[in-house]
Amino acid sequence: MFEELLKSVEKKLSERTGENVKVHSSEMLGGGCINHASRLDTNIGKVFLKWNARCNSDVFLREAEGLQELSKATEGYLTIPRVLASEYVTDQPGFLVLEYLESSNNKHDDEKLGRGLAMMHRYTSDRFGFYSDNYCGATPQNNTLCETWEEFFREKRLGFLLKLIQKHRPMSAAVFKYFEKLLTRIPDLIPEKSTPVLIHGDLWSGNYMNTLSGPALIDPATYYADREMEFAIMTMFGGFSSRFYSAYNEVNPLANDWRSRNELYQLYHIINHYYLFGGGYLQQALSIVRHFV
């Protein structure tokens, strides 16, 4: 299968570059929990290949769109790997080919990441959502554009994901009522006015890397949101230092009370983990819901 995949990659890259691209060698890379990844050495240089045969057909096209949108908002501030090619999953694996980024151990990249993300969060839109639906990991995201953050967060994030859960990993009626009550309270829990800014959407420590060209963002779940939504996943698993937050706030200060809403926004990622893995994530989510209702 892999040899056939490489032929497809060569063909796609040749079409995109206008050159006769050939893969000389490949090396499997670790670190991913959903897709396979390899470094390819080609006659046009090293490239990064991500691929999968068992996923939604448009996963890699949607990821490519997210990376391209991020690159518009981060030019000169953060590194976004350049998209070289993407392909649907059919009877053959789908794939994404990106610029290969060399990693580094630069100790000052925390500050650069903070300043870069702060600048990215100044890139705005007139509505919340995105131009197409995409994925947070393997979970579909409904990105239907909305005029208000209240509507988008309630209906397209929490409400949409709760419907998926009730189809595939249903909660009891008693537990679900708590979530329904929370949905009615959303207007009272989040700021009335909010600006749609571009966020990465799944920015935990495994989805950025230090590279020779500076801190880079990878594996996005991109959409336009209240920027506090970005910090939900960032604060769940750690990995971002005090130097990062200081640099961020120097450029684009967060509201003094942003942490009072942090758990509410974390709820989206916690119920997503329940949707994917089950287990104790439901009790963790329910504890947050009870706090807010």
N, C-alpha and C positions, 0 to 999 in steps of 0.2 A: 504493500500500500504506500509506503513512504517514498519509494522510487517513482511511483506514478504521481504522487503529490509534488515531488520536486520538478517533474516535467511540467506540471500545471503552473508551478511557480515561475519556472523559466519562461514559459509562454506568456504569462501575464506581465512579467517584468519587461520582457522584450517588447510587448505591445505598448507599455507605458513609457519606456525610455527611448524607443526607436533603435535600440542596440540588440545584438544577438547575445542575450544573457545566458551564461552557463554557470551552473553550480559546480565548483571544484571539490568541495568537501563540506561536511556538516558535523555539528557537535550538539548533542542533546543538552539542554539546560534545565536545571531544577528550579524550584521556588513556586511554581504555579500549582493551584489545587483544583483547577477546572480544566484548563487546556494544556496541550503539549507545546513545548517551546524548543527552538533550536537556533544556533548561530550558523549561518551559511556563509562560506567563503566563495565569492563569485568573481567573475572577471570585471565587475563594476565595484568591487569592494565587499566588505562584510555587511550582512543584513541580518535582521532579527525576524524569525518566522514563528508565528503562533498559529496553531491549527487544531481542529477537532472535527470528528465525524458525527458525534452524538450531542448535538446542541441545536438550539433554534436556528433556522436557516439563515437569518439575517444578522446574527450576533456580530460578526466581524465587520460588516458594513456599518452597523450602528456605532461600533467602537471607533471606526475610522472617522465617522462624522464628528464624534465627540472630540477626538484628538485634533481634528482640523479646526473646530470651534475654539478649543483651548489655545491653539497656536495664535489665533487672532488676538486673543486677550492677553497674552503673556510675552509678546515679542519684546526682547530686550530685558525681560525680567526673570523668566523661568525657561527651562528647556522642555520642549515637547517633541518626542520623536516624530520625524517626518514620515507621513504615510506614503509608502511606495506602491502598494497594491492591496486589494481585498477581494474576497470571493465568497459567494454564497455556499452554504452546505447543500449538496445535492446527493446523488448517489456516490459522490466523492467528498472527501473532507473539505470543509471551508477553511479559509486561511486569511491571515493578515500579515503583510510584510512591512516592516518598519526599518527606519534608519537604526543602525546598531550603535548603542551608546556605551562608551567605555566608562566603567565605574571608577570612583576615586574615594579617598578618605579625607577630604578637605574638612577640617574642624570648624570652618567658618560658614559652612553651608546652611546651618540652622538659621542664622540671621538672614541669609540670602533668600531662603525659602519663605521666611516670615514676610519680608518686604515684597517678594514676588507675589505671594498669595494675596497680600493686601492690595497690591496694584490690580491683580486679576479681578478682585472683588469690586473694582470700580467700573468694570465692563458691563454695561447695562442693556436691558431690553425694555420694550414697552409692556410686555406681559410675562407671566410666570409659566414655565413649561419649556418645551423645546419643539423643534420643527418636525421631529418624528419620535415615536416611542422608542425606548431602548431598554437596557438591562442594568440592574445592579447585581453584579455577579451573574448568576443564572436566572434571577428573578425578573420577569417583565416589569417595566416601569411605564405607567400611563402618563404621557407628557402633554396631553391635550392642553392647549394654551388657555389660561384664565386671567381675568382682569385683576383679581385680588389674591394675595397670599393665603388669606383665610380659606377661600374656596379651594385653591390648589392643594394646600396641605391637608385639608379635611377630606376632600373628595378624591384627588388623584394620587395621594400618598397613603394616608391611613385607610380611608374608605376602600380604595381599590385593592389594597393588599389584604384587608380583612375579608373581602369577598373571595379572593383567591384561597385564603386559608380555610374558609368555610366549605369550599369545594373539595379541597385536597387533604386538609388536616384539621377538621372542624373542632371548634371549642364547644363546650356545653352551652345550653341556652342561658343559664344563669351567669356564666362567665362572660358570654358575648354581650349581655345587657350592660355590663360595666363599660365595655368599649363603645357601645352605642351612646351611652350617656356622655362619655368623654367627647364624642364627635359633636354633640350639641353644645358643648362648653367651649369649643375651640375659639369662637369669637371673643370670649372673655379672657382667654389665656395668652393670646399673642397680640403684638402691637397692631393697631388699626391700620397704620400706614407703614408700608414696606416697599423697598425698591427691588425689582427683579435684577439680580446680578448673576453672572456666570459662576457656577460652582463645579468642582470636580465631581462631587456627589458620592464618592466612595474612598475618601482620602484617609485611609489608615496607613500605618507605617510601612506596610508592604507594597503600597501603591505610589511611593515616590522613591527616588534613588539619587544618590550623589554621583555625579558624573564629571568627567574632565571639563565639560562645558557648563558646570553648575548644577544645582538641584533640578531634577526632572520629574514631571508628573507622568504616570502611566496608568493603564487600566481604568479609564474614567467611566462614570455613570452620569454624564454631563446633562445639566439643564439649568434654567434660570430660576433662582429661588431667593428667599431671604438668606443673606449670607450666614446667619446663625445656624442654618441647617448644615453648613459645611462642618461646623465644629462638633456636631453630634457624633459622627463616627470617629472623628479625630480624638475625642476625649474618652471614648469607650475602651480603647486598647492602649492608650498612651503612645509613646514614641516621639512626642514633640516637646522640646525642652522649654524652660523659662526664657531662654534666649530667643527662641522662635516667637513666643507670644509678645515679648518686649519689642522685637523688631516689627512685628505686625502692627501693634498698637501705635508705634511711632508714625506709621504711614497712614493707617486707616483705623482709628480707635474704635473698639467695640463699645456698645452701650454698657454702662456700669452694671446693669442688672441682667446681662445676657445669660449668666449661669443659672438664673432662676427659671429659664425656659429650656435649658440644655437637656434635662431628662425627658422633657416632652418631645423634643426633636429626636433624641436617642430612641424613643419608642419605635419609630419607623424601622430602624435597623435591628432592634431586638425582636420585633415580630417577624421581620424578614428572616432572622436566624431561626425562629420557631418554625416558620413556613418551610425552610430548607432542612432543618435538622431535628425539630421537635425538642423533647427533653425539657430541662428546667428553664428554658427561655420564656415559656408561657408564664410561669410564676414571677419571673423577673419583670415581665411586661405588666402583669396584673398589679404588682406592687406600685409601679409608676402610675398606672391608671387610677388606682385608689387614692394616691396622693393628690392628684389633680381634680378628682370629682368629689 
